[in-house]
Amino acid sequence: MENYTIHSVTYDNTTYHCVYEKATEQVIDFFYFEDDAVNLKMFLSNGGAFAGFTPTFVLRKVSVPEEINSKFADL
């Protein structure tokens, strides 16, 4: 059984290729180019990560902090 699949999704007239992990039902990453998605899928399938059970906290994105210097300039 494959742990990862690739799905093509079109959003806002742009096609993205998403690497999906079946066991956790999570999108691991997405790419503009299908070759990049295939490379990640092969890396993950060959033991390059969490054996099909990626923890949720690994996939969280961190927001970009505000420019702190502008806050001090306002003071």
C-alpha positions as CSV (number, residue, x, y, z in Angstrom):
1,M,0.0,0.0,0.0
2,E,1.2,3.5,-0.9
3,N,1.5,5.9,2.0
4,Y,1.6,9.0,-0.2
5,T,-0.2,10.1,-3.4
6,I,0.0,13.1,-5.6
7,H,-3.1,15.1,-6.5
8,S,-3.3,18.0,-8.9
9,V,-5.5,20.9,-7.8
10,T,-6.4,24.0,-9.7
11,Y,-6.8,27.2,-7.6
12,D,-7.1,30.7,-8.9
13,N,-6.1,29.5,-12.4
14,T,-2.9,27.9,-11.1
15,T,-2.4,24.1,-10.9
16,Y,-0.6,22.8,-7.8
17,H,0.6,19.3,-7.3
18,C,0.0,18.2,-3.7
19,V,1.7,15.3,-1.9
20,Y,-1.0,13.7,0.3
21,E,-0.3,11.4,3.2
22,K,-3.1,8.7,3.4
23,A,-2.7,7.6,7.0
24,T,-2.9,11.0,8.5
25,E,-5.1,12.6,5.8
26,Q,-2.7,15.6,5.5
27,V,-1.2,17.5,2.6
28,I,2.5,17.3,3.2
29,D,3.5,19.9,0.7
30,F,2.5,21.4,-2.7
31,F,4.4,22.4,-5.8
32,Y,4.0,24.2,-9.1
33,F,5.9,21.4,-10.9
34,E,4.8,17.8,-10.9
35,D,8.4,16.6,-11.0
36,D,9.1,18.2,-7.6
37,A,6.0,16.5,-6.1
38,V,7.2,13.2,-7.5
39,N,10.7,13.7,-6.0
40,L,9.2,14.4,-2.6
41,K,6.9,11.4,-2.8
42,M,9.8,9.1,-3.7
43,F,11.9,10.6,-0.8
44,L,9.1,10.0,1.7
45,S,8.3,6.6,0.4
46,N,11.9,5.5,0.7
47,G,12.0,6.3,4.4
48,G,12.9,10.0,4.2
49,A,10.6,11.1,7.0
50,F,8.0,9.6,9.4
51,A,7.0,6.3,7.7
52,G,3.6,7.7,6.7
53,F,2.7,9.2,10.0
54,T,3.8,12.8,9.9
55,P,3.0,14.7,13.1
56,T,0.7,17.7,12.7
57,F,3.1,20.2,14.3
58,V,5.7,19.5,11.6
59,L,3.3,20.9,9.0
60,R,2.4,24.1,10.7
61,K,3.4,27.3,9.0
62,V,4.8,30.2,11.0
63,S,3.5,33.7,10.2
64,V,5.9,36.4,9.3
65,P,6.4,38.7,12.3
66,E,5.8,42.5,11.9
67,E,8.7,44.8,11.3
68,I,9.7,45.7,14.9
69,N,11.6,48.8,13.9
70,S,8.4,50.4,12.6
71,K,6.8,49.9,16.0
72,F,9.6,51.6,17.7
73,A,9.5,54.5,15.2
74,D,5.9,55.0,16.0
75,L,6.8,55.5,19.7
